[in-house]
Amino acid sequence: MYNEKQIINLNKEDNLVAISGFIVSANENSFVLDDKASQIIVLAKDSVNIGDYVRVFGNLVFNNDEKMLQSAIIQNLNSINKELHQKVLKML
């Protein structure tokens, strides 16, 4: 089961997580996701667009102390109320 979290609250005990945020940069193998509190590199082969608001379901991995997320599913959330969604996430 995936646990919805903010990037800043991720720790080494987390494994399957869901993180929502804006795609701020991308290349062919990864993109950077920003949840307005922090950023994380998402390892993904999926085609994404900078500026999209997405939820990424995946496995949290560490490279030394750097957090990264290996994506399993990328859900486009462009059509939801982003501000309200961010407020709800802060309550989790």
C-alpha positions as CSV (number, residue, x, y, z in Angstrom):
1,M,0.0,0.0,0.0
2,Y,1.3,3.4,-0.9
3,N,1.4,6.1,1.8
4,E,0.8,9.7,0.6
5,K,3.5,12.0,2.0
6,Q,5.2,15.3,1.5
7,I,8.8,15.1,0.3
8,I,10.1,16.8,3.4
9,N,8.6,14.1,5.6
10,L,10.2,11.1,3.8
11,N,12.6,9.0,5.7
12,K,14.6,5.8,5.3
13,E,11.7,3.7,6.8
14,D,9.4,4.7,4.0
15,N,9.2,2.3,1.0
16,L,6.0,2.6,-1.1
17,V,5.0,6.3,-1.2
18,A,2.8,8.6,-3.2
19,I,4.0,12.2,-3.7
20,S,2.1,15.0,-5.5
21,G,3.7,18.1,-7.0
22,F,4.7,20.1,-10.0
23,I,7.2,18.9,-12.6
24,V,9.9,21.6,-12.7
25,S,12.5,19.9,-15.0
26,A,12.7,16.7,-17.0
27,N,15.0,14.6,-19.1
28,E,14.6,11.2,-20.8
29,N,15.3,9.2,-17.6
30,S,14.0,11.4,-14.8
31,F,12.3,14.5,-13.7
32,V,12.3,16.8,-10.6
33,L,9.0,17.0,-8.6
34,D,8.4,20.0,-6.4
35,D,5.6,19.9,-3.7
36,K,6.2,23.5,-2.7
37,A,8.1,22.4,0.4
38,S,10.9,20.4,-1.1
39,Q,12.0,18.6,-4.3
40,I,12.8,15.1,-5.3
41,I,14.3,13.4,-8.4
42,V,11.9,10.9,-9.9
43,L,13.4,8.1,-12.0
44,A,10.9,7.4,-14.8
45,K,10.9,6.6,-18.5
46,D,7.4,8.1,-18.9
47,S,7.0,11.2,-21.1
48,V,6.1,14.1,-18.8
49,N,5.6,17.8,-19.3
50,I,7.2,20.6,-17.3
51,G,4.5,22.4,-15.3
52,D,2.2,19.4,-15.0
53,Y,0.8,18.6,-11.6
54,V,1.1,14.9,-10.9
55,R,1.0,12.2,-8.2
56,V,3.8,9.7,-8.4
57,F,3.4,6.3,-6.8
58,G,6.7,4.5,-6.4
59,N,9.5,3.1,-4.3
60,L,11.7,5.4,-2.3
61,V,15.4,4.8,-2.8
62,F,18.5,6.5,-1.4
63,N,21.7,7.3,-3.2
64,N,24.0,8.1,-0.2
65,D,21.7,10.5,1.6
66,E,19.9,11.8,-1.5
67,K,16.2,10.7,-1.7
68,M,14.9,9.6,-5.1
69,L,11.7,8.0,-6.2
70,Q,11.5,5.1,-8.6
71,S,8.2,5.6,-10.3
72,A,5.6,2.8,-10.7
73,I,2.6,5.0,-11.7
74,I,2.3,8.7,-12.7
75,Q,-1.1,10.1,-12.3
76,N,-1.9,13.4,-14.0
77,L,-3.7,15.8,-11.6
78,N,-3.9,18.9,-13.8
79,S,-7.7,19.0,-13.6
80,I,-8.0,19.1,-9.8
81,N,-7.9,22.2,-7.5
82,K,-4.2,22.2,-6.8
83,E,-4.3,24.7,-3.9
84,L,-7.0,22.7,-2.1
85,H,-5.1,19.4,-2.8
86,Q,-1.9,20.9,-1.3
87,K,-3.8,22.0,1.8
88,V,-5.2,18.5,2.3
89,L,-1.8,16.9,1.9
90,K,-0.3,19.2,4.7
91,M,-2.9,17.8,7.0
92,L,-1.8,14.2,6.5
